[in-house]
Structures are given as structure tokens and as C-alpha cells.
Amino acid sequence: MDWQALVLSLRLAAATTAILLAVAVPLAALLVLGRGRWLAMVDALTTLPLVLPPTVLGFFLLVLLGPRTAFGRGIAALLGHPLAFSFDGLVVGSVIYSLPFAVQPLVAGFAAVDPALVDAARLLGAGSMRLVTSLLVPLARRSLVTAAVLSFLHTVGEFGVVLMLGGDIPGSTRTLSIVLYDQVEDFNYAAADRTAAVLLGICVVLLAAIYMSGQMRGAARGGRGA
Amino acid sequence: MGLALVAPAGAQTMVRLAAAADLEPVLPPVLAEFQQQTGIRAEVTYKASAMLTAQILNGAPFDLFLSADLGFPERLIAAGLANSAAPVTYAKGTLVLWERKDTHLPPPSLALLRDRNLRRLAIANPERAPYGRAAVAALKSLKLYAALEPRLATAENISQAAQFAESANAQAGLISLTSALTPELASSGRYFVIPRDLYPPIEQGAVIVNKAQNGAAARKLLDFLLSPPVQAELAKRGLTPVH
């Protein structure tokens, strides 16, 4: 069992989830509260990573973040190292790759909040920021949990983008899904079984814990007569 | 029901081919020529040899397997999935050091591998990609492996290693001559042939899968690949003929 790769995968998923929530909450709020046709374009663009095969998306990122584009050179100058074949590069790739998994549940959750509440809050003078932090996010808490869980798990299981952008460097880009793939490719099925079992075990425990805490809070709320 | 017993006119006009990734730039014109001469159309899947082997072991319906080494076809023979006693060597691979023309590093040579400004060198996975194995063997022969190991970017297969270098994310790559000779890489970069005494030969082996539905067509295609005119054609595209 490659514990270094497991830790790396969990670190990558945690960093990606944190960034994604910070990006997706305002983005989803904009999509739900905003007006204008251009928002349909934003909506379409955030869903786009679902369409591309992950290795192709990874290849585009490899080119885009590479030294052949001004963008890639700018980032390399900013960070002091190129993004490809580094942990930071995987974070960038994962954020783009998992964006729809963070945005879509939040859009659904925010859209389900009663518009009368939103109008009332606006009448009482709440600004957009207040509207999001005090109304939408608390009321759509389940969607927030779903967005976080999906982003995290999607990143743990991410393979194609990491394969293209990572370069298989132990401790910085060799994630557990790459190790698992290598074990399968090398006909090392016993090791692959163990790796997959550990990965699935951790995810089941994690998910059960999250959903159980959600249910308990839900039950407590229900007790007050919701 | 009776109609099903009558073989359609095109029954023996197709062969399913599983081919190693390094053949992707090489085979299409050869297969087009084969179809013109024999009327047999080859349906081809290019992947890493390891993956094709796993797929055939699990029942993938291929007729002929062109591997990038001898080990994978031998594995199929050991599993009783191919009839021959040993794989047929149909070509040998050549390892080259490839570099974009617009890097600020010296042109490709063994000296480039010693250059401290070479921050990333792309290779294919040495655990299973034959060219990756050859790359590590060559670096070890040059006593450079320890120094370069932290600077290696390992690609899943040889065409991906070429992409790492072509996109300039790696400053150079140890790739196949077949990739280096493609129009895209030939125009954007230059290469240096790694001396052959630095790594064990990359012998590429073929086997006919014994459950082949189109066994006769597979045999014809293999004979075609081994014929002198086709071997000469392969040589122009970066594979060394076997005779």
C-alpha cells in the first residue's frame, strides 16, 4: 500500500475542495440571483469540463499551462516553477475538472430557496453578500455538503487529468488513482485489490460520517417542528 | 434462419488489430496498402502494449497483436491465448533524444543529458513501456540515472512522453524514432539517435490470437508486414527491419 500516494490524493482533494467552494458559492449565487443572457453562457462554460474526455482536458491544460503560452510563462514567473508536473498544477487541473460537481448542486440548492424570502431580505436592505452568507448558504446547507463531497471524491478518483499533467512524480504528482492504474497495468492485481479496498473503505467511512451528521442535524431541526 | 448460414460476401475481409502506441504514426499507410492489395480491411486499436495484453487476456476480440516488445506476447502464449511457440519479431524500435528547436538548451546529444539546465526529461513508464525500459537502461549505462531521476517526468506511454516534450513542459524527451519522424515533431524539433549499445534491443513481437475470428486474414497481414517492401517502408518511418 502506497501511503504517500494516499496522503497526496487526500491533500489534493482537500485543497481542490476548499478552492472550489470559495469559487463555486459566489458563482452559483451569481447564476441564481443574476439577470442577463450572458449568464447562460457562464452556466454553459462551468458545465463544459463534463464534456471533454479527462485526458484531452489534461492535454489542453498541459499546453495552456506550459511555457509555450504567455499564460503559462506568466504563471511560471509568478510561482518560480512551471505548473505542469507539480502539485500546484494538479490543483489547478482538479479545480477546473471538478468545477461542475461543485457548481451544479449549489445552483440547484440556491434556486430551491423560496424567492419570497430573497425578495424580503432585499427589501430589508440585505446586499448580495449578506444575501448569500445569511440566507442562501444556511438554507442550502445540504447542497453545500453535496458540493463539497462530490468535489472531494471526484478529485480523489481523478485520473485522466493527473495522468496528462502530472508526470508520475512520487510525493508530488503520483496520486493513489495513478498508483492503482499502474498496479492494474502491471498485472499486479493483488496489490490493486488492496489499494482499491483501502480507497473504497476510507470513502465509505467518510461519506457515512458526513451523511450521518447531516441526518442528526436534520432530526434536531425536525424536532423543533420544521 | 437459412440466411444466417450463408456467409456474407465480406466475411473474410476484415481483421481486428491490436497495435502498440509507437506504431500509430507508422501503420496507417501500410494498412491502406494491405487493403488495396488484398481487399482485407484492418480495424486497428492503438494503445500501450500492457493495456492491450490485459484486454486480450480478458477476452477482447482481437485477431492479431503487434506489441512493442516480446514480453507481452509471450504472456499471451503462456496463458494459452496464442498458438505459436514464440512471438514473431516484426521490427525493432529505436530510442532517440528529442528536443524542441526553440529551447535555449544545446541541440540534442548525450551532452544535453548532462546539462544542468535540463530541468525535465520526459520518458515513458519504465515498468512496462518498452521504450521507457530502454530509456532507463540507457541512462543507467551512461551513469546518469541517479542524477536525472528527480528530473524525470514519466508518461504513461511513448506518445504521451512525446507530448510532454512537444508541449515544452519537459525540455527534452527520450522517445521513439517513429514519433520523432512524424511531420508534427519533425517540424517542431530535432533528435539524436541514442547509441544502440546503451540499451537492450527493443524487439517488437507479434502473435495471432488463437480465438481469432479472422485467423487467415491475421496470418496474411503478419506475412505482409514481414515482406521486404513493407519492411523497407517501416524503416523509412523509424522502425528497424528484422532482415
Interface residues (C-beta under 8 A of the other chain):
Chain A: F59 L62 V63 L65 G66 P67 R68 P82 A84 F85 L163 M164 G167 D168 I169 D182 V184 E185 D186 F187
Chain B: A48 A50 M51 A54 R75 R120 A122 N125 E127 R128 L152 A153 T154 A155 E156 Q160 Q163 F164 S167 A168 N169 A170
